[in-house]
Amino acid sequence: MTEIEIGRLLRSGTTGFVIGCRVNQLEAPSFGALVRVPLESDYQVFGLIYDIQIEDDGLVRQLITAQDVPEEVLRDNRENRNVPVEIGVLALGYQHGERIFHLLPPRPPLSLDAIYLCTPAEIVRFTGIGRFGYFRHILRDRNKPVEELLAAHLMAARSAHEESGNADWYTQALQELITLMRDDYQGLINVLSAASDI
């Protein structure tokens, strides 16, 4: 499968990073998608998209106040101009050599590093290692839409695991979430409610 580059790194920290891309690159990344940032031949960081923001600029502000903007002008603004898009990514773990760790990366990616959408095989490999240790990174930050983020991630990962022949992954993931959130009843109900929609 061909690698899909979705953007370049704008800023980063140990717990996450922000990607910049053009609007016409927005077909590939989606909320809850697993991404990776290769840093060296034997080291890469994995993360989960938790936010996509399309910033405005002066021309957009003028266009929204104009009456009857022609379709060609709208299309030109979306396709030919560099409309700023920022994608927030939560760090979930990293790979060093052949080993995958569900720990925060020892160092963050650098500015302008390329970010790639994970293939189904990479999703299966990252999410299938260990006992869902990366869930704690998602659950830790209550300022993010955790329930919706988990539901979107579980939907994508479930599909990838079922395609690879591991139909039990989803049930095991839900059981682990129940264990991790047993002291947060309302949060658990919210997560299970969002997960039931998939």
MARDOVO-862805 format. One record per residue: residue in three letters; x negated, y, z negated of N, C-alpha, C in turn. Coordinates in steps of 0.02 Angstrom, whole numbers. Atoms other than C-alpha are relative to their C-alpha. Layout:
BEGIN
+-----+--------+--------+--------+--------+--------+--------+--------+--------+--------+
! res !   n.c1 !   n.c2 !   n.c3 !  ca.c1 !  ca.c2 !  ca.c3 !   c.c1 !   c.c2 !   c.c3 !
+-----+--------+--------+--------+--------+--------+--------+--------+--------+--------+
! Ala !      X !      Y !      Z !      X !      Y !      Z !      X !      Y !      Z !
...
+-----+--------+--------+--------+--------+--------+--------+--------+--------+--------+
//
This chain:
BEGIN
+-----+--------+--------+--------+--------+--------+--------+--------+--------+--------+
! res !   n.c1 !   n.c2 !   n.c3 !  ca.c1 !  ca.c2 !  ca.c3 !   c.c1 !   c.c2 !   c.c3 !
+-----+--------+--------+--------+--------+--------+--------+--------+--------+--------+
! Met !    -42 !    -59 !      0 !      0 !      0 !      0 !    -44 !     63 !      0 !
! Thr !     37 !    -61 !     -6 !    -62 !    174 !     44 !      6 !     41 !    -64 !
! Glu !     -2 !    -43 !     58 !   -111 !    289 !    -98 !     38 !     64 !     16 !
! Ile !    -38 !    -61 !    -10 !      7 !    437 !   -118 !    -26 !     53 !    -47 !
! Glu !     24 !    -56 !     41 !    -81 !    594 !   -178 !     57 !     49 !     -9 !
! Ile !    -57 !    -45 !     13 !     46 !    706 !   -262 !    -21 !     70 !    -20 !
! Gly !     22 !    -67 !     18 !    -61 !    855 !   -309 !    -69 !     -1 !    -30 !
! Arg !     65 !    -10 !     31 !   -214 !    922 !   -396 !      9 !     28 !    -70 !
! Leu !     -5 !    -19 !     70 !   -247 !    954 !   -578 !    -11 !     75 !    -10 !
! Leu !      7 !    -72 !     16 !   -219 !   1133 !   -640 !    -35 !      8 !    -68 !
! Arg !     28 !     -5 !     67 !   -256 !   1112 !   -825 !     14 !    -65 !    -37 !
! Ser !     -9 !     64 !     35 !   -275 !    969 !   -947 !    -24 !      4 !    -71 !
! Gly !     21 !     10 !     69 !   -298 !    914 !  -1125 !      1 !    -74 !    -14 !
! Thr !      2 !     71 !     17 !   -314 !    750 !  -1216 !     68 !    -33 !      4 !
! Thr !    -67 !     30 !      2 !   -126 !    724 !  -1232 !     39 !      7 !     65 !
! Gly !    -37 !     -8 !    -62 !    -74 !    778 !  -1058 !    -32 !     50 !     47 !
! Phe !     27 !    -47 !    -49 !   -102 !    883 !   -904 !     55 !     25 !     45 !
! Val !    -47 !    -31 !    -47 !    -18 !    991 !   -774 !    -29 !     -4 !     70 !
! Ile !     19 !      7 !    -70 !    -24 !    957 !   -588 !     31 !     58 !     39 !
! Gly !    -28 !    -48 !    -46 !     -1 !   1087 !   -453 !      7 !    -33 !     68 !
! Cys !    -10 !     26 !    -68 !     72 !   1042 !   -284 !     45 !     47 !     39 !
! Arg !    -44 !    -39 !    -43 !    168 !   1114 !   -138 !     69 !    -32 !      0 !
! Val !    -68 !     26 !     -1 !    356 !   1094 !   -120 !      6 !    -59 !     48 !
! Asn !     -7 !     56 !    -47 !    334 !    981 !     32 !    -34 !    -64 !    -24 !
! Gln !     27 !     60 !     31 !    238 !    859 !    -80 !     48 !    -29 !    -51 !
! Leu !    -46 !     20 !     53 !    388 !    843 !   -195 !     41 !    -63 !     15 !
! Glu !    -39 !     60 !    -16 !    462 !    693 !   -104 !    -23 !    -60 !    -40 !
! Ala !     28 !     59 !     34 !    347 !    571 !   -194 !      9 !      1 !    -76 !
! Pro !     -5 !      4 !     74 !    339 !    620 !   -379 !     71 !     10 !    -24 !
! Ser !    -66 !     -8 !     30 !    493 !    604 !   -487 !     -7 !     -4 !    -76 !
! Phe !     -2 !      2 !     73 !    537 !    624 !   -670 !     -6 !    -72 !    -24 !
! Gly !      9 !     67 !     27 !    476 !    472 !   -767 !    -47 !    -45 !     40 !
! Ala !     45 !     41 !    -42 !    354 !    413 !   -631 !    -69 !     -6 !    -34 !
! Leu !     67 !     12 !     26 !    188 !    336 !   -683 !    -51 !     23 !     52 !
! Val !     52 !    -26 !    -44 !     36 !    424 !   -609 !    -69 !    -18 !    -29 !
! Arg !     69 !     13 !     23 !   -152 !    401 !   -618 !    -47 !     52 !     30 !
! Val !     52 !    -47 !    -22 !   -304 !    513 !   -604 !    -67 !    -36 !     -3 !
! Pro !     67 !     32 !      0 !   -464 !    425 !   -548 !    -53 !     53 !    -14 !
! Leu !     52 !    -48 !     18 !   -612 !    513 !   -628 !    -69 !    -23 !     23 !
! Glu !     63 !     29 !    -22 !   -756 !    397 !   -587 !     18 !    -68 !     29 !
! Ser !    -15 !     65 !    -31 !   -772 !    229 !   -502 !     28 !    -50 !    -50 !
! Asp !    -23 !     50 !     49 !   -737 !    137 !   -665 !     45 !     30 !    -55 !
! Tyr !    -38 !    -33 !     52 !   -627 !    261 !   -761 !     58 !     39 !     31 !
! Gln !    -58 !    -40 !    -23 !   -451 !    331 !   -733 !     50 !      7 !    -57 !
! Val !    -50 !    -16 !     51 !   -314 !    409 !   -839 !     69 !    -12 !     29 !
! Phe !    -69 !     12 !    -20 !   -131 !    357 !   -831 !     46 !     47 !    -39 !
! Gly !    -47 !    -44 !     33 !     16 !    470 !   -871 !     70 !     -6 !     29 !
! Leu !    -70 !      3 !    -18 !    203 !    492 !   -857 !     26 !     71 !     13 !
! Ile !    -26 !    -66 !    -17 !    287 !    639 !   -769 !     60 !     15 !    -45 !
! Tyr !    -55 !    -17 !     45 !    398 !    726 !   -898 !     34 !     66 !     19 !
! Asp !    -30 !    -64 !    -18 !    433 !    893 !   -813 !    -23 !     20 !     70 !
! Ile !     16 !    -28 !    -65 !    440 !    968 !   -638 !     31 !     69 !      3 !
! Gln !    -25 !    -69 !     -2 !    454 !   1157 !   -622 !    -20 !     32 !     66 !
! Ile !     13 !    -37 !    -61 !    470 !   1256 !   -462 !      1 !     73 !    -19 !
! Glu !      7 !    -69 !     21 !    406 !   1429 !   -499 !     27 !     47 !     54 !
! Asp !    -23 !    -50 !    -48 !    474 !   1585 !   -418 !    -58 !     45 !     20 !
! Asp !     48 !    -51 !    -19 !    380 !   1721 !   -327 !     40 !     60 !     26 !
! Gly !    -33 !    -62 !    -21 !    419 !   1895 !   -258 !     48 !    -10 !     58 !
! Leu !    -44 !     10 !    -58 !    493 !   1835 !    -93 !     63 !    -38 !    -20 !
! Val !    -59 !     38 !     23 !    608 !   1709 !   -178 !     48 !     46 !    -36 !
! Arg !    -43 !    -47 !     36 !    672 !   1847 !   -292 !     38 !     46 !     49 !
! Gln !    -33 !    -43 !    -50 !    711 !   1954 !   -139 !     53 !    -40 !     38 !
! Leu !    -46 !     40 !    -39 !    794 !   1811 !    -45 !     64 !    -16 !    -38 !
! Ile !    -60 !     19 !     36 !    914 !   1765 !   -185 !     49 !     58 !     -7 !
! Thr !    -44 !    -58 !      4 !    982 !   1942 !   -188 !     28 !     21 !     68 !
! Ala !    -22 !    -18 !    -67 !   1004 !   1952 !      1 !     65 !    -38 !     16 !
! Gln !    -61 !     33 !    -22 !   1170 !   1910 !     83 !    -12 !    -38 !     65 !
! Asp !      3 !     40 !    -61 !   1186 !   1774 !    215 !    -71 !    -11 !     26 !
! Val !     69 !     16 !    -20 !   1006 !   1715 !    220 !      3 !    -56 !     52 !
! Pro !     -2 !     52 !    -52 !    982 !   1617 !    383 !    -34 !    -65 !    -24 !
! Glu !     28 !     66 !     17 !    945 !   1430 !    366 !    -74 !     -5 !     18 !
! Glu !     70 !      3 !    -22 !    782 !   1453 !    462 !    -46 !     34 !    -50 !
! Val !     40 !    -36 !     50 !    719 !   1578 !    332 !     -8 !    -43 !    -62 !
! Leu !      4 !     45 !     58 !    761 !   1458 !    190 !    -47 !    -58 !     13 !
! Arg !     43 !     57 !    -17 !    677 !   1313 !    279 !    -73 !     22 !      4 !
! Asp !     68 !    -26 !     -5 !    524 !   1420 !    319 !    -29 !     12 !    -69 !
! Asn !     24 !    -14 !     68 !    511 !   1473 !    137 !    -18 !    -65 !    -36 !
! Arg !     13 !     64 !     34 !    519 !   1291 !     78 !    -56 !    -40 !     31 !
! Glu !     47 !     44 !    -35 !    409 !   1210 !    210 !    -67 !     32 !     16 !
! Asn !     61 !    -32 !    -24 !    280 !   1339 !    265 !    -35 !     43 !    -52 !
! Arg !     31 !    -41 !     52 !    249 !   1446 !    112 !    -24 !    -44 !    -57 !
! Asn !     25 !     37 !     58 !    153 !   1390 !    -39 !     40 !     17 !    -62 !
! Val !    -42 !    -10 !     60 !    295 !   1389 !   -164 !    -33 !    -39 !    -57 !
! Pro !     36 !     34 !     54 !    211 !   1350 !   -330 !     44 !    -51 !    -37 !
! Val !    -33 !     54 !     37 !    263 !   1185 !   -410 !    -48 !    -25 !    -53 !
! Glu !     40 !     28 !     54 !    199 !   1126 !   -579 !     34 !    -61 !    -28 !
! Ile !    -25 !     64 !     26 !    218 !    948 !   -641 !    -36 !    -16 !    -64 !
! Gly !     29 !     17 !     65 !    191 !    908 !   -825 !     -6 !    -75 !     -7 !
! Val !     14 !     71 !      8 !    114 !    738 !   -863 !    -22 !    -14 !    -72 !
! Leu !     17 !     22 !     67 !    105 !    652 !  -1032 !    -51 !    -57 !      6 !
! Ala !     52 !     53 !     -3 !    -56 !    549 !  -1055 !     23 !    -61 !    -39 !
! Leu !    -22 !     63 !     32 !    -17 !    366 !  -1094 !    -57 !    -48 !    -13 !
! Gly !     54 !     48 !      8 !   -184 !    278 !  -1080 !    -51 !      9 !     54 !
! Tyr !     53 !     -4 !    -50 !   -335 !    245 !   -973 !    -26 !    -69 !     17 !
! Gln !     34 !     62 !    -21 !   -431 !    112 !   -880 !    -74 !     13 !      3 !
! His !     73 !     -4 !     -4 !   -617 !     85 !   -902 !    -24 !    -67 !     24 !
! Gly !     18 !     63 !    -31 !   -689 !    -46 !   -788 !     64 !    -38 !     16 !
! Glu !    -60 !     41 !    -12 !   -561 !   -186 !   -781 !     49 !      2 !    -59 !
! Arg !    -42 !     -1 !     60 !   -489 !   -151 !   -955 !     46 !     61 !     -2 !
! Ile !    -49 !    -53 !      9 !   -332 !    -48 !   -986 !     13 !      9 !    -74 !
! Phe !    -11 !    -18 !     70 !   -307 !     42 !  -1151 !     61 !     45 !     -5 !
! His !    -57 !    -43 !     13 !   -144 !    115 !  -1216 !    -17 !     50 !    -56 !
! Leu !     25 !    -51 !     46 !   -243 !    247 !  -1310 !     -8 !     65 !     38 !
! Leu !     14 !    -63 !    -34 !   -267 !    430 !  -1273 !    -69 !     -3 !     32 !
! Pro !     65 !      4 !    -35 !   -409 !    452 !  -1148 !    -55 !     34 !    -39 !
! Pro !     55 !    -30 !     37 !   -581 !    491 !  -1220 !    -16 !     71 !     24 !
! Arg !      9 !    -68 !    -27 !   -590 !    644 !  -1106 !     54 !     12 !     52 !
! Pro !    -53 !    -15 !    -49 !   -460 !    733 !  -1000 !    -28 !      6 !     70 !
! Pro !     21 !    -12 !    -69 !   -465 !    747 !   -811 !    -23 !     73 !      8 !
! Leu !     26 !    -67 !    -13 !   -549 !    900 !   -736 !     42 !     36 !     52 !
! Ser !    -36 !    -40 !    -49 !   -474 !   1042 !   -635 !    -14 !    -23 !     71 !
! Leu !      1 !     19 !    -70 !   -436 !    999 !   -454 !    -10 !    -75 !     13 !
! Asp !      0 !     72 !    -11 !   -447 !    811 !   -482 !     65 !    -19 !     35 !
! Ala !    -59 !     22 !    -36 !   -325 !    721 !   -367 !     41 !    -47 !    -44 !
! Ile !    -46 !     41 !     39 !   -171 !    638 !   -445 !     39 !    -43 !     49 !
! Tyr !    -34 !     48 !    -44 !    -92 !    483 !   -368 !     60 !    -32 !    -34 !
! Leu !    -58 !     38 !     24 !     77 !    401 !   -388 !    -21 !    -73 !     -6 !
! Cys !     18 !     71 !      9 !     55 !    224 !   -458 !     43 !    -44 !     46 !
! Thr !    -36 !     49 !    -39 !    103 !     80 !   -346 !     37 !    -47 !    -47 !
! Pro !    -33 !     49 !     44 !    222 !    -55 !   -412 !    -49 !    -47 !    -34 !
! Ala !     50 !     45 !     30 !     71 !   -169 !   -440 !    -37 !     35 !    -58 !
! Glu !     34 !    -37 !     53 !    -16 !    -33 !   -543 !     47 !     11 !    -59 !
! Ile !    -50 !     -7 !     54 !    144 !     -3 !   -643 !      3 !    -65 !    -40 !
! Val !     -3 !     65 !     33 !    154 !   -190 !   -682 !    -63 !    -11 !    -41 !
! Arg !     63 !     12 !     36 !    -29 !   -197 !   -730 !     -5 !     44 !    -63 !
! Phe !      6 !    -44 !     58 !    -25 !    -44 !   -844 !     51 !    -16 !    -54 !
! Thr !    -53 !     10 !     50 !    142 !    -80 !   -929 !      1 !    -72 !    -26 !
! Gly !     -2 !     70 !     21 !    113 !   -268 !   -942 !    -56 !    -20 !    -47 !
! Ile !     57 !     14 !     45 !    -46 !   -257 !  -1046 !     21 !     14 !    -72 !
! Gly !    -11 !    -12 !     72 !    -32 !   -275 !  -1235 !     74 !     -1 !    -19 !
! Arg !    -68 !      1 !     28 !    124 !   -241 !  -1338 !     32 !     70 !      3 !
! Phe !    -34 !    -64 !    -12 !    191 !    -78 !  -1264 !    -30 !     56 !    -44 !
! Gly !     32 !    -50 !     42 !     65 !     28 !  -1359 !      9 !     71 !     25 !
! Tyr !     -8 !    -67 !    -28 !     92 !    174 !  -1241 !     67 !     32 !    -19 !
! Phe !    -65 !    -27 !     21 !    272 !    194 !  -1306 !     -9 !     53 !    -55 !
! Arg !      8 !    -47 !     55 !    205 !    285 !  -1460 !    -17 !     70 !     25 !
! His !     17 !    -65 !    -27 !    136 !    425 !  -1350 !     64 !     36 !     24 !
! Ile !    -63 !    -29 !    -24 !    310 !    452 !  -1274 !     43 !     21 !    -60 !
! Leu !    -43 !    -12 !     58 !    399 !    442 !  -1442 !    -26 !     55 !    -46 !
! Arg !     32 !    -48 !     45 !    277 !    559 !  -1530 !     25 !     71 !     11 !
! Asp !    -15 !    -70 !    -16 !    326 !    719 !  -1440 !     75 !     11 !      7 !
! Arg !    -73 !    -10 !      0 !    506 !    763 !  -1485 !     19 !     65 !     37 !
! Asn !    -15 !    -60 !    -39 !    491 !    926 !  -1385 !     14 !    -16 !     73 !
! Lys !    -14 !     22 !    -68 !    509 !    825 !  -1226 !     66 !    -38 !      0 !
! Pro !    -62 !     38 !     -3 !    670 !    741 !  -1165 !    -13 !    -75 !     -4 !
! Val !     25 !     68 !     10 !    614 !    575 !  -1239 !     49 !    -53 !     25 !
! Glu !    -50 !     51 !    -19 !    777 !    478 !  -1212 !      4 !     -8 !     76 !
! Glu !     -5 !      1 !    -73 !    791 !    526 !  -1028 !    -66 !    -24 !     31 !
! Leu !     65 !     20 !    -25 !    604 !    503 !  -1001 !     -9 !    -76 !     -6 !
! Leu !      5 !     73 !      9 !    608 !    327 !  -1073 !     47 !    -37 !     48 !
! Ala !    -47 !     33 !    -46 !    762 !    282 !   -969 !    -27 !      0 !     71 !
! Ala !     27 !     -4 !    -68 !    681 !    344 !   -807 !    -61 !    -47 !      7 !
! His !     58 !     44 !     -3 !    519 !    252 !   -848 !     21 !    -73 !      0 !
! Leu !    -23 !     70 !      4 !    608 !     91 !   -897 !     31 !    -23 !     65 !
! Met !    -32 !     18 !    -63 !    707 !     93 !   -735 !    -53 !    -16 !     53 !
! Ala !     53 !     12 !    -49 !    550 !    108 !   -627 !    -41 !    -61 !    -17 !
! Ala !     41 !     56 !     21 !    449 !    -16 !   -729 !     38 !    -66 !      5 !
! Arg !    -41 !     60 !     -5 !    592 !   -141 !   -737 !      2 !    -25 !     72 !
! Ser !     -2 !     18 !    -71 !    607 !   -138 !   -547 !    -66 !    -31 !     22 !
! Ala !     66 !     25 !    -20 !    419 !   -163 !   -525 !    -12 !    -69 !    -30 !
! His !     11 !     65 !     32 !    414 !   -307 !   -650 !     45 !    -54 !     29 !
! Glu !    -44 !     50 !    -31 !    566 !   -394 !   -574 !    -25 !    -20 !     69 !
! Glu !     29 !     16 !    -66 !    486 !   -383 !   -401 !    -60 !    -46 !     -7 !
! Ser !     59 !     42 !     10 !    330 !   -465 !   -473 !     17 !    -66 !    -34 !
! Gly !    -21 !     64 !     29 !    432 !   -606 !   -552 !      3 !     -1 !    -76 !
! Asn !     -3 !     -3 !     74 !    433 !   -547 !   -734 !     65 !     33 !    -21 !
! Ala !    -66 !    -27 !     17 !    619 !   -524 !   -771 !      7 !     13 !    -75 !
! Asp !     -6 !     -8 !     72 !    588 !   -531 !   -960 !    -29 !     65 !    -26 !
! Trp !     35 !    -60 !     23 !    487 !   -370 !   -967 !     49 !     50 !    -30 !
! Tyr !    -48 !    -51 !     22 !    639 !   -256 !   -988 !     28 !    -16 !    -69 !
! Thr !    -26 !     21 !     65 !    712 !   -356 !  -1133 !    -53 !      8 !    -54 !
! Gln !     54 !     -8 !     49 !    543 !   -359 !  -1220 !    -14 !     73 !    -15 !
! Ala !     11 !    -72 !     10 !    523 !   -171 !  -1193 !     53 !     29 !    -47 !
! Leu !    -54 !    -24 !     44 !    693 !   -136 !  -1273 !    -10 !    -24 !    -72 !
! Gln !     11 !     27 !     67 !    652 !   -250 !  -1420 !    -56 !     39 !    -35 !
! Glu !     55 !    -38 !     30 !    489 !   -156 !  -1448 !     23 !     71 !    -19 !
! Leu !    -26 !    -66 !     16 !    579 !     12 !  -1442 !     44 !     -2 !    -63 !
! Ile !    -42 !      8 !     60 !    704 !    -51 !  -1572 !    -44 !     -5 !    -62 !
! Thr !     47 !      7 !     56 !    559 !   -101 !  -1684 !    -33 !     67 !    -17 !
! Leu !     35 !    -63 !     12 !    467 !     64 !  -1662 !     45 !     55 !    -28 !
! Met !    -45 !    -54 !     20 !    621 !    171 !  -1692 !     49 !    -20 !    -55 !
! Arg !    -47 !     25 !     50 !    703 !     73 !  -1832 !     14 !     51 !    -56 !
! Asp !    -11 !    -51 !     52 !    681 !    222 !  -1951 !     31 !     64 !     28 !
! Asp !    -30 !    -58 !    -32 !    753 !    346 !  -1826 !     64 !    -23 !     36 !
! Tyr !    -61 !     30 !    -26 !    930 !    282 !  -1803 !     31 !     42 !     56 !
! Gln !    -32 !    -42 !    -51 !    998 !    431 !  -1705 !    -42 !      0 !     64 !
! Gly !     44 !      2 !    -59 !    846 !    434 !  -1589 !      7 !    -66 !     36 !
! Leu !     -7 !     67 !    -30 !    863 !    246 !  -1561 !     66 !     -5 !     38 !
! Ile !    -66 !      2 !    -34 !   1049 !    263 !  -1519 !     -3 !     40 !     65 !
! Asn !      7 !    -42 !    -60 !   1006 !    403 !  -1396 !    -40 !    -36 !     54 !
! Val !     40 !     36 !    -49 !    871 !    298 !  -1313 !     39 !    -58 !     30 !
! Leu !    -39 !     58 !    -24 !    983 !    143 !  -1301 !     58 !     23 !     44 !
! Ser !    -53 !    -27 !    -41 !   1124 !    250 !  -1233 !    -25 !     20 !     69 !
! Ala !     29 !    -19 !    -64 !   1012 !    323 !  -1098 !    -21 !    -62 !     39 !
! Ala !     22 !     61 !    -33 !    940 !    151 !  -1060 !     60 !    -40 !     28 !
! Ser !    -58 !     37 !    -24 !   1116 !     79 !  -1041 !     24 !     27 !     67 !
! Asp !    -20 !    -28 !    -64 !   1141 !    195 !   -892 !    -39 !    -29 !     58 !
! Ile !     39 !     29 !    -55 !   1010 !    100 !   -794 !     23 !    -72 !     11 !
+-----+--------+--------+--------+--------+--------+--------+--------+--------+--------+
//
